[in-house]
């Protein structure tokens, strides 16, 4: 059964790619968006039903988009960088949902990759809320195996960085 889905995926991707060869066509794509259907009623371009995560991928050469693509099919491109992009979209989506639901977010909804992404996006530029290395501080707190080591003063600083820097960025981003 997976063979049929995989063949359908290959056909859809190659049809929208510059290269007419699956092996090189997979190199042309990047992840640009993620929507979620909690009811799981999305259907992948490979015809696989019951998608919750529905990615949009875009061809960087001709601008074609394919939607929706499930996370299983993103992995079938066989590219670690594309899989990482998709994972990042998932993490941002999950973090946004947790913020909107008023749940605890740190460290549960964070990862080293997500923190690095936020830093790359300029979230930790120095200001009144972050004048002494918020990124490095959060990575250090995230890396603590025993979160009980995080004292109340550190938690206060974590929450300030979340509420003043990270949450506005995540909620305003998409
Ligand atoms: Zn699929």
Boltz pocket constraint, residues with backbone or C-beta under 6 A from the ligand:
constraints:
  - pocket:
      binder: B
      contacts: [[A, 5], [A, 9], [A, 44], [A, 45], [A, 46], [A, 47], [A, 48], [A, 69], [A, 70], [A, 72], [A, 73]]
      max_distance: 6.0
